[in-house]
Amino acid sequence: MPKPLSHIRVVELGTYITGPAAGMHLADLGAEVIKVERPGTGDPFRAFKGGLYSPHYQTYNRNKRSIALDTKDPEDLATFHALIATADVFIQNFRPGVAEKLGAGEEELRKHRPDLIYCAISGFGPSGPARDRPAYDTVAQAASGYLRLLTPPENPRVIGPAIADSVTGQYAAMACLAALMERTQTGEGRRIDISMLEAMCHFNLDSFTHYYSVGEVMGPLSRPVVSQSYTFECADGKWIAIHMSSPTKFWEGLLAATGQEQLNDDPRFNERLERIRHQDELIGIFTPVFREKSRDAWCDLLEEHEVPYSPAYDSDEALEDPQAQHLKIKVEAPSRELGTFTTVRPPYNFDGKPELDVTAPPVLDEHGDDIRAELARKKVG
């Protein structure tokens, strides 16, 4: 597959998720991403489950090179600045003021690369009353109003993956791409500031639109009720998900697939708005029905009647689905640490071709000697 960013070098001084995720998205598009890490320990995410190669670290650091530098050491700081002089984009995700202490503030780095795209990711932004508060995924979800949309009201607890971290990294990468495109016209760099709070508020846009347009404060069931979305357990203990949206044909297909056509004669269910009002009753009716057959049997019936459905897979099943296999979503690469690194390929298909080639996340300082040698050659040249 073409690598649209193959001419771009990114230096990432990032930890945990937001900065590394932004770097990974650019690396997936072909950029050369050099991850600068602390000697000895590296990105703290490396040791999240002991060792220096946790699955948490692996998730956001494929397709990168690693060099270990202590920017408090004059020699390492000089190497870091020499590296910046060759970079197009710099990414950091520290609290405001920390990068400056590390010799990685915008003003300092522009001395070495004036047209640098400088991307600073923070929890709450570079100014304001919450500027210095520490922020992680759950904090940003809560501050943006998103956490309440995922939390079971009867038993409040945090559930689900690190959405705010991942979303912020993706928005940051998008902003870097826009700044790079602008630079081709102006020859000038940009400073990009993006906070997890701002990213998650934008990601939660539907909720705010409902509130400001019609005064509705959405809750965990607001969207699934209106979209007529369901999850049912089948006879084999596996789950199936259905999303009928608004076309009547999908409701009629569900009735035909389940043998429940009589529900169209019930005034609680024979019109979409009534089904929305009475979704709990519908769930009560369909729950025992779906427990009568296996998930595979229901998949066949729902497909036959053209109902929007999917098996509700766990991670050990999803990439084995025939469509996922057809799209070659699961890819592998040799790994010094694991033998074989298995991951999900980038979702892009350029000119009909998917990107199937990935490199395993680097071990700490894996490319340090090579990068130093490259910089020395440039200096001599």
C-alpha positions in Angstrom: 0.0 0.0 0.0 1.2 3.6 -0.6 2.5 5.3 2.5 1.3 8.9 2.1 3.4 10.2 5.0 6.6 8.4 4.1 8.4 11.7 3.8 7.4 12.9 7.3 9.5 12.4 10.4 7.7 12.6 13.8 9.4 12.8 17.2 7.2 11.6 20.0 8.0 12.4 23.6 4.8 10.8 24.8 3.7 8.4 27.6 0.7 6.2 28.3 -1.9 6.7 25.5 -2.8 10.2 24.1 0.7 11.1 22.7 1.6 7.6 21.7 -1.8 7.1 20.0 -1.3 10.2 18.0 2.1 9.0 16.9 0.8 5.6 16.0 -1.9 7.0 13.7 0.8 9.0 11.8 3.0 5.9 11.8 0.2 3.8 10.4 0.0 6.3 7.5 3.7 5.8 6.8 5.4 8.5 8.9 8.7 7.7 10.5 7.9 8.0 14.2 10.8 8.1 16.6 9.7 7.5 20.2 12.0 9.2 22.7 12.0 7.4 26.1 13.5 7.6 29.5 16.6 5.4 29.9 16.1 2.3 31.9 12.3 2.4 32.3 11.0 4.0 29.1 7.3 4.9 28.7 5.6 4.0 32.0 3.0 2.1 30.1 5.7 -0.5 29.3 5.7 -1.7 32.9 1.9 -1.7 33.4 1.9 -5.5 33.9 5.5 -5.9 34.9 8.5 -6.1 32.6 9.0 -3.5 29.8 6.6 -4.8 27.1 3.1 -4.8 28.5 0.1 -5.3 26.1 -1.0 -1.7 27.1 2.3 -0.4 25.7 2.1 -2.6 22.6 -1.3 -1.3 21.7 -0.2 2.2 20.9 3.4 1.9 19.8 3.7 -0.3 16.7 5.5 1.0 13.6 7.9 3.2 15.6 11.5 3.4 16.4 12.8 3.8 20.0 15.7 5.8 21.4 16.4 6.3 25.1 17.5 9.8 26.0 17.7 11.7 29.3 17.2 15.3 28.3 18.6 16.4 31.7 22.0 15.1 30.5 23.7 17.7 28.3 24.9 15.1 25.8 21.5 13.4 25.5 19.8 16.8 25.3 22.1 17.8 22.4 21.1 14.5 20.6 17.5 15.2 21.2 17.8 18.7 19.7 19.7 17.3 16.8 16.9 14.9 16.3 14.3 17.7 16.4 16.3 19.5 13.7 15.4 16.6 11.3 11.7 16.4 12.4 8.5 17.7 10.8 6.2 17.0 13.8 6.8 16.9 17.6 4.3 15.4 19.9 4.2 15.6 23.7 1.5 14.9 26.2 2.8 16.3 29.5 1.0 18.7 31.9 1.6 22.3 30.9 5.1 23.5 31.8 6.7 20.0 32.1 8.0 19.9 28.5 9.8 23.2 29.1 11.6 21.6 32.1 12.7 18.8 29.8 14.2 21.1 27.1 11.3 20.3 24.9 9.2 23.5 25.0 8.0 25.0 21.8 10.3 28.1 22.0 13.4 25.9 22.5 12.6 23.4 19.8 11.9 26.1 17.2 15.5 27.2 17.5 16.4 23.9 16.0 13.5 23.5 13.5 11.6 26.8 12.9 8.8 25.2 10.8 8.1 22.4 13.3 4.6 21.3 13.9 4.5 21.3 17.7 1.6 19.3 19.1 1.0 19.6 22.9 -1.7 17.3 24.4 -2.9 18.0 27.9 -5.8 17.0 30.2 -7.5 20.4 30.6 -5.6 22.8 28.3 -2.7 25.2 28.6 -4.6 27.8 30.7 -7.5 28.2 33.0 -8.4 27.1 36.6 -8.0 23.3 35.9 -4.7 23.7 33.9 -2.6 21.9 36.4 -5.0 19.1 37.4 -3.7 15.6 36.5 -6.0 13.9 34.1 -6.5 10.4 32.9 -9.1 8.7 30.7 -11.9 8.5 33.4 -11.4 12.1 34.5 -11.8 13.4 30.9 -14.8 11.2 30.3 -16.4 12.5 33.5 -15.6 16.2 32.8 -17.1 16.0 29.3 -20.4 14.5 30.3 -19.6 11.2 28.5 -19.1 9.0 31.5 -22.7 9.3 32.6 -23.7 7.9 29.2 -21.8 4.7 29.9 -22.4 4.2 33.6 -25.2 1.8 34.8 -27.3 4.1 37.1 -28.2 1.3 39.5 -24.6 0.2 40.1 -22.3 3.2 39.3 -18.9 2.0 38.2 -16.5 2.8 35.4 -16.8 0.4 32.5 -15.4 0.1 29.0 -12.1 0.9 27.3 -10.0 4.0 27.4 -12.2 6.0 25.1 -11.0 9.6 26.0 -7.3 8.7 25.6 -7.8 7.1 22.2 -10.2 9.8 20.9 -7.8 12.6 21.9 -4.9 10.8 20.2 -6.9 10.5 17.0 -8.0 14.2 17.0 -4.3 15.2 17.7 -3.2 13.2 14.6 -5.9 14.8 12.5 -4.7 18.3 13.6 -1.1 17.4 12.8 -2.2 16.3 9.3 -4.0 19.6 8.7 -1.0 21.6 9.9 1.3 19.6 7.6 -0.9 20.3 4.7 -1.0 24.0 5.5 2.8 24.1 5.8 3.1 23.0 2.2 1.5 26.3 1.2 2.9 28.7 3.8 6.3 27.1 4.8 5.5 27.8 8.4 4.9 25.5 11.4 2.1 25.6 13.9 1.6 25.0 17.6 -1.3 22.6 18.2 -2.9 22.5 21.7 -5.5 19.9 22.3 -6.9 18.8 25.6 -8.6 15.6 26.5 -11.5 17.7 27.8 -11.9 19.5 24.4 -11.6 16.3 22.5 -14.2 14.4 24.5 -16.6 17.3 24.5 -16.5 17.2 20.7 -16.8 13.4 20.7 -19.9 13.9 22.9 -21.4 16.4 20.5 -24.7 14.5 20.1 -25.4 14.8 23.8 -24.8 18.6 23.8 -26.9 19.1 20.6 -29.8 17.4 22.2 -29.5 19.5 25.3 -29.1 22.9 23.6 -31.7 22.1 20.9 -34.5 20.4 22.8 -33.5 20.6 26.4 -32.9 16.8 26.7 -30.2 15.6 29.1 -29.3 12.2 27.6 -28.6 9.2 29.7 -27.2 5.7 29.1 -30.4 4.4 27.4 -31.3 7.5 25.4 -29.6 6.5 22.2 -30.3 2.7 22.3 -34.0 3.3 22.9 -34.4 5.8 20.0 -32.2 3.7 17.7 -34.1 0.5 18.7 -30.9 -1.3 19.6 -30.9 -4.6 21.6 -28.6 -7.2 22.9 -29.9 -10.7 23.7 -28.4 -13.8 25.2 -28.9 -17.0 23.1 -29.4 -20.6 24.1 -25.6 -21.3 24.0 -24.8 -18.4 26.3 -23.5 -16.2 23.4 -24.9 -12.8 22.7 -26.3 -11.2 19.6 -26.9 -7.5 18.9 -29.6 -5.9 16.8 -29.9 -2.3 15.6 -33.1 -1.6 13.7 -33.0 2.2 13.5 -36.2 3.6 11.9 -37.1 1.7 8.7 -40.2 -0.4 9.3 -38.9 -3.2 7.2 -36.3 -4.1 9.9 -39.0 -4.4 12.6 -41.1 -6.6 10.3 -38.0 -8.7 9.5 -37.4 -9.2 13.2 -40.9 -10.3 13.8 -40.7 -12.8 10.9 -37.3 -14.1 12.0 -38.6 -14.7 15.6 -42.1 -15.8 14.8 -43.6 -12.9 16.7 -45.8 -11.4 14.0 -48.7 -11.0 16.5 -46.8 -8.1 18.1 -47.8 -5.9 15.1 -51.4 -6.1 16.4 -50.3 -4.8 19.8 -50.8 -1.0 20.1 -47.6 -0.8 22.2 -45.5 -2.0 19.4 -47.2 -1.4 16.0 -45.6 2.0 15.5 -42.0 3.1 16.0 -42.6 5.8 18.6 -44.7 3.4 20.6 -41.9 0.8 20.5 -39.6 3.5 21.8 -41.9 4.2 24.7 -42.3 0.5 25.5 -38.8 -0.9 24.8 -38.6 -2.5 28.3 -41.7 -4.5 27.5 -40.2 -5.5 24.1 -37.0 -6.7 25.8 -39.1 -8.7 28.3 -40.9 -10.4 25.4 -37.8 -11.1 23.2 -35.4 -12.2 26.0 -36.9 -15.7 26.4 -37.5 -16.0 22.7 -33.8 -15.6 21.9 -32.9 -18.1 24.6 -34.6 -20.8 22.5 -31.9 -21.0 19.8 -28.2 -20.8 19.5 -26.5 -17.7 18.3 -25.6 -19.2 14.9 -29.2 -20.2 14.4 -30.4 -16.7 15.1 -27.7 -15.2 12.8 -29.0 -17.3 10.0 -32.6 -16.3 10.6 -31.9 -12.6 11.0 -29.7 -12.6 7.9 -32.5 -14.3 5.9 -34.9 -11.6 6.9 -32.4 -8.8 6.3 -32.3 -7.5 9.9 -29.2 -5.4 10.9 -27.4 -7.7 13.4 -24.1 -9.0 14.5 -22.9 -11.6 16.9 -21.7 -9.7 20.0 -18.2 -11.0 19.9 -15.4 -11.1 22.5 -11.9 -10.3 21.3 -11.1 -13.9 20.9 -13.8 -14.3 18.2 -14.2 -11.0 16.4 -11.2 -11.2 14.0 -12.0 -14.8 13.2 -15.3 -13.8 11.6 -15.4 -14.6 7.9 -15.8 -10.9 7.0 -12.9 -9.8 9.2 -10.8 -12.5 7.7 -11.8 -11.5 4.2 -10.7 -7.9 5.0 -7.5 -9.2 6.5 -8.0 -7.1 9.6 -5.7 -9.3 11.7 -2.0 -9.0 10.8 1.2 -10.3 12.2 4.9 -9.2 12.4 8.1 -10.7 13.8 8.9 -9.5 17.3 12.1 -9.6 19.3 10.1 -9.8 22.5 7.1 -12.0 21.5 8.3 -14.0 18.5 5.1 -13.0 16.7 3.3 -9.7 17.2 -0.4 -9.9 16.3 -2.4 -6.7 15.9 -5.2 -5.0 13.9 -4.1 -3.3 10.7 -4.8 0.3 9.9 -8.4 0.7 8.6 -7.4 2.6 5.5 -7.5 1.2 2.0 -5.8 3.4 -0.6 -6.7 2.5 -4.2 -8.3 -0.6 -3.0 -5.2 -1.9 -1.2 -5.1 -2.4 2.6 -1.9 -1.8 4.6 -0.9 -5.3 5.8 2.7 -4.6 6.8 3.4 -3.5 10.3 6.4 -3.6 12.6 6.2 -4.7 16.2 6.4 -2.1 19.0 10.1 -1.5 19.7 11.9 -2.7 22.8 13.4 0.2 24.8 16.2 1.9 22.9 16.0 -0.7 20.1 17.1 1.9 17.5 19.2 4.2 19.7 22.5 3.4 18.1 21.2 3.6 14.6 19.5 6.9 15.2 22.6 8.4 16.8 24.7 7.2 13.8 22.3 8.7 11.4 22.4 12.1 13.2 26.2 11.9 13.2 26.3 11.3 9.4 24.0 14.3 8.9 26.3 16.5 11.0 29.3 15.4 9.0 27.5 15.9 5.7 
